[in-house]
Amino acid sequence: MRYFIEVSYKGTNYSGFQVQANANSVQSEVEKALGTFYRQPFSCTGSSRTDSGVHAFQNFFHADTDLNLEAKHVYNINSILPDDIVIRGFHRVRAEAHCRFDAIWREYEYFIFREKDPFLDDRAYYYPYALDGDLLNEAAALIKEYRDFSAFSKRNTQVKSFTCEIMESGWSLDGGTWKYRVRANRFLRGMVRGLVGTMLQVGRGKNSIDEFRKIIESGDATRADFSVPGRGLFLVRVEYPVGILG
């Protein structure tokens, strides 16, 4: 039987979502907790490979097992997991369902705060510079005109295509906190951080909208700014076709 396992986590203490040699990951902690509770090894496949320090309100694994993964077990397994990872639920799915390839869109949010705040430091990016919201949103809207995001992909990746369909892209200001929201059918490695970092240069007046357009069209990742840290980035939602989660 195949199950989708819905999780949330604070990524501060992890090298990323996916299992890595000689580094702690969200996946390794989830597999270890499942194995401890059910007393057999678990191997999970992840839907979105968030980087080191990146958080998730919602992400998914899938796993195959001959056991019944029941809602009543969630509390016990969460007691085994570290405090910064929680299983939200189990979803029995058809045998061929795939948590990564069946996703129809994903949504990310990136948070920036301008006044020093120790309670936000591990969940947002401290960026104490004046930003022009109109320019930020003009740049964000421009992104939706394009499908080739080669310029915003880290080069040590195995993807065959750099094409993404952007469905939503925009900035908002709530008090002293800026939030960038982006929704797309897929994302490339480092893409959201590259977009955010490069748009911040526009918002500060260091690059013009025309220069931003040229960076997109160049396909040259050396011209984008990937310097913003992972701690401000959240995977908010992974959406699947109606009925896939049961």
PyMOL commands that set and color helices and strands:
alter all, ss='L'
color gray80, all
select helices_A, chain A and resi 11-13+26-38+71-80+133-143+150-152+191-203+209-218+221-223+230-232
alter helices_A, ss='H'
color red, helices_A
select strands_A, chain A and resi 2-9+44-46+55-64+85-93+105-113+125-126+166-174+177-184+233-239
alter strands_A, ss='S'
color yellow, strands_A
deselect
rebuild
show_as cartoon
